[in-house]
């Protein structure tokens, strides 16, 4: 049986995050969310999603910095 696909959504706007999560879940994809860079990095390394969709504008750092840190400590998405 194939494993369920997963995505990590990162955005500091709760309305956008909720709307995207609902639509993706309707496709049968497991969704986890984060509202800042620190949570995003933690979830990316512990949950190992198949895909990460991240906003550039985050409250504690920018998405590009988070991506750079994840590349320094490789996280292999599923």
N, C-alpha and C positions, 0 to 999 in steps of 0.2 A: 504494500500500500504506500503510495507516494506521500511524503510529508507535506504538511500545509505550508504554503509560502508565507513569508512575513515581511513587513515593512515597518521601518521606524520613521515616523513623521516628526519633524522638528519645526515649530513655529511659535512665536510668542503671542499670537492673536488667537484666543480661545475659540472664537467663532469659526475662523478658517480651519483651525486644527480639528474641531468637531465635525465640520462639514466634510472635510477630506477623509477623515477616519471613517465616517458612516458610509460614504460612497465606496471606499476601498473594501470595507468589511462586507458590503453587499456582493462583492465579487468573490467572496470566500477566502479572502486574504486576512491573515492575522495581523492586527495593527497595534503597535505600541507608540506612545507619544512622549514628547519632551517639549518643554517651553523655554529651555535655555541650553547653552553650550555644555555646561558641566553635566547636566542630566543626560544630554544627548551622548556625550562621550562615554559615560558610565553604562548607559543602556546598550550602546553599540558594542562595547567590549564584553558585556555579560549576556546579552540576549542573542547576539550575532544574527542580525536580520539579513534577509536576502537582498534588501534594497534600503537605502537611506535617502530620504527626501528632506533636505534641510534648507531653511530660509537663510539668507546671507545676514539679515539684520536680526540679531538676537540681543537680549538685554545685557548679558554679561560678557559677551565676546561676539565675534562675527562667525558665520558659518564656514567661511574659508579657513579661518584659524583652526576651528575644530577639525575640519577635514585634513589639514596639514598635520595636526597632532595624531590623528588616527592613522595617517600614512607613515609617520615616524615609528609608531608602534603598531605594525600591521594588524588590521582587523580584516579577516577574510569573510566577506558577506557570503551567505549560503549559496 
